[in-house]
């Protein structure tokens, strides 16, 4: 399995992009490739790769850590 970060995900359009943690080229993924929990921008995910219509893309995308949002300091 590979690990990366969700750069962008649009639930309405049903697709997104992952930035691989090894510094490779960002990968397209389709909503049907998400396993388990929903994903959001900046979540850490694990995934497999496979060939799609436009070349290599992410498959079997699974969230392993939610993005943490910065909190306001008082």
C-alpha positions in Angstrom: 0.0 0.0 0.0 1.1 3.6 -0.7 0.5 6.6 1.6 -0.5 10.1 0.6 -2.5 13.2 1.3 -5.8 14.3 -0.3 -5.0 17.5 -2.2 -8.5 18.0 -3.4 -11.8 16.1 -3.2 -15.2 17.2 -4.6 -18.0 15.0 -3.4 -20.5 16.5 -5.8 -18.3 15.7 -8.8 -17.1 12.5 -7.4 -13.4 12.7 -7.8 -10.2 14.0 -6.3 -6.4 14.0 -6.3 -3.8 12.5 -3.9 -0.3 13.8 -3.3 1.9 10.7 -2.7 4.1 10.9 0.4 7.1 9.7 -1.6 7.0 12.8 -3.8 5.7 11.2 -6.9 3.2 12.7 -9.4 -0.3 13.5 -7.9 -2.9 10.8 -8.7 -6.5 11.0 -9.7 -9.1 9.0 -7.8 -12.8 8.4 -8.3 -15.4 8.3 -5.5 -16.1 4.7 -6.2 -12.5 3.9 -5.2 -13.0 5.1 -1.6 -13.2 2.3 1.0 -14.8 2.9 4.4 -15.0 6.5 5.8 -15.5 9.5 3.6 -12.4 11.5 2.8 -11.7 15.2 2.8 -9.0 17.6 1.8 -5.7 17.1 3.7 -6.7 13.6 5.1 -3.9 11.0 5.1 -4.9 8.0 3.1 -3.4 4.7 1.9 -4.1 3.5 -1.6 -3.1 1.1 -4.4 -2.4 2.2 -7.9 -3.8 0.9 -11.2 -4.3 1.9 -14.8 -7.3 4.1 -15.6 -8.5 5.8 -18.8 -5.9 8.6 -18.4 -3.0 6.6 -17.0 -2.1 5.6 -13.5 -4.6 6.5 -10.8 -5.3 5.7 -7.2 -7.5 2.7 -6.3 -8.8 1.3 -3.0 -8.4 4.7 -1.2 -8.8 4.3 2.6 -8.5 7.1 5.2 -5.9 6.4 7.9 -5.8 9.9 9.6 -8.2 12.9 9.5 -6.8 16.3 8.8 -6.5 18.5 11.8 -7.8 22.0 11.5 -5.9 24.7 13.3 -7.6 26.2 16.3 -7.7 29.8 17.3 -5.5 30.8 20.2 -7.2 33.0 22.8 
